[in-house]
Amino acid sequence: LIDTHAHLEMREFNDDREDVIKRAREAGVEYIVTIGTTVESSRDAVMLADKYDFIYAAIGIHPHEVKDILHPAYDILRHFAQHKKVVAYGEIGLDYFHEQSPRTDQKRKFRDMLREASELDLPVIIHDRDAHEDTLQILSEEWSPDLGGVMHCFSGDAAMAKKVIEMGFSISIAGPVTFPKAESLREVVKQIPIEHMLIETDSPYLAPQPMRGKRNEPAFVRHTAEMIAKIKGLTVDDVARITSFNAMQLFGIGQVPERGQITYPIRNSLYLNITNRCTAACTFCVRYHTDFVKGHNLRLAEEPAAEAVIKEIGDPTRYAEIVFCGYGEPLLRLDVVKAVAGEVKRRGGKVRIDTNGHANLIHKRNILPELAGLVDAVSVSLNAQSAEVYEKLTQPQFGAPTYDAVKDFIGEAKKYIPDVTATVVSAPSVDIDACRKIAEELGAKFRVREYNVVG
């Protein structure tokens, strides 16, 4: 877990700061970013980060405080920014709820500090309370998506979340997501890919529901992770790993995995990444944009042998299913699939294959009888309602005949594999209803996969 927004330098922690930090570590918090809100607290945040190797700092002036700042304050912050533990500029932004500084001052100085952050090449941490329209306008005019940043303690709706993600920002979810009346925020979490989320406490403020009324602290970030896991149908480990990866990428902290993994857990399944080769070049495929899926590095240096895969799986009954699904088409390595699946079944596990349905074209024979008794379920990427749309969307190696071959593969799979599902990605050119009808005609189940979301 990474608490990406705390205020450990504040006086609320003066009496027991070391104990608070110790409890955070015991709760599994690997890193904390402590956030400045004034020149003085920015200094204190940097000093705290200098003391602990797992604490980092952000420097900035909160909108409540901007009425009192003079231009030399920016020079001081610029000096703090040279410290190696400073990873962001913030929190800065607009607050029209309390409006402790005049709106004209807030907007002018928000622009000033965005320009300062840009010159320093630091991502920004944005405070936005009841000021959505002006916040978006100023960011669109002053900020480059390449520099990135985070909307701290996000309080907008899903439409706004999508806008700021398009602008290059992450969405940070805090304790209010656990509040009984926070249905709109939970809807944001439901709709937004977790690849764009961070988690935070904003401690000492906004304690999550189980700790409501108490001083918040970084150890409590787990409650936010648990709620996100519940909403997204993930495990807490998934949420911790993914949001931590997101934070590491944004702030340049920690160390992301450098080696490609051949097995990777998501939810209660274990996925097998046995090849990065594929016979399609789908326009929506995530592997053209990143090496990572759900915080796992899937870019292989070499293809693993069956023995190596079996060794990494261990006891397959620890998982609901073992899934052949990595950064390529698993049935290109049919012999490895059969060897590994056979051993998984021998040890009492369940096997699923996620495939593009090209296997019979690849091997120039019907390979499905060879999977009988080895595979419990198969998901086949139908992906389009016609050959024309399919070819444009997936750019298959085998050209125009591929779409009919995929449909034949789905229909034939029913004879040998108990559970067959045809899947499509919700891309703009895909007619979901027409695809559903095709799946029904082929006797397969049907599932829609969210566009640009893997796992």
Salt bridges, closest charged atoms under 4 A:
GLU9 OE2 - HIS7 ND1 3.72
ASP16 OD2 - ARG23 NH2 3.68
ASP16 OD1 - ARG215 NH1 2.85
GLU18 OE2 - LYS51 NZ 3.52
ASP44 OD1 - ARG43 NE 3.10
ASP50 OD1 - HIS83 NE2 3.05
ASP68 OD2 - LYS67 NZ 3.90
ASP75 OD1 - ARG78 NH1 2.83
GLU91 OE1 - HIS5 NE2 2.95
GLU91 OE1 - HIS7 NE2 3.26
GLU91 OE2 - HIS62 NE2 3.57
GLU91 OE2 - HIS127 ND1 2.86
GLU91 OE2 - HIS152 NE2 3.23
ASP95 OD2 - HIS64 NE2 3.75
ASP95 OD2 - HIS127 NE2 2.75
GLU99 OE2 - ARG103 NE 3.25
ASP105 OD1 - ARG108 NH2 3.26
GLU116 OE1 - ARG78 NH2 2.69
ASP128 OD2 - HIS132 ND1 2.63
ASP134 OD2 - LYS107 NZ 3.82
GLU141 OE1 - ARG111 NH2 2.75
GLU142 OE2 - ARG111 NH1 2.94
GLU142 OE2 - ARG115 NH2 2.67
GLU183 OE2 - ARG186 NH2 2.96
GLU195 OE2 - LYS294 NZ 2.86
GLU200 OE1 - HIS152 ND1 2.90
ASP202 OD1 - HIS5 NE2 3.56
ASP202 OD1 - HIS7 NE2 3.12
GLU217 OE2 - ARG23 NE 2.82
GLU217 OE1 - ARG215 NH2 3.51
GLU226 OE1 - HIS223 ND1 3.86
ASP238 OD1 - ARG241 NH2 2.92
ASP291 OD1 - ARG299 NE 2.74
GLU303 OE2 - ARG277 NE 2.77
GLU303 OE1 - ARG333 NE 3.45
GLU321 OE2 - ARG352 NH1 2.37
GLU343 OE2 - ARG346 NH2 2.52
GLU343 OE2 - ARG347 NE 2.80
ASP354 OD1 - ARG352 NE 2.93
GLU370 OE1 - LYS338 NZ 2.76
GLU370 OE2 - ARG365 NE 2.78
ASP376 OD1 - LYS345 NZ 2.81
GLU388 OE2 - LYS392 NZ 3.77
ASP404 OD1 - LYS407 NZ 3.96
GLU412 OE1 - LYS415 NZ 3.01
ASP419 OD2 - LYS445 NZ 3.23
ASP433 OD1 - ARG436 NH1 3.01
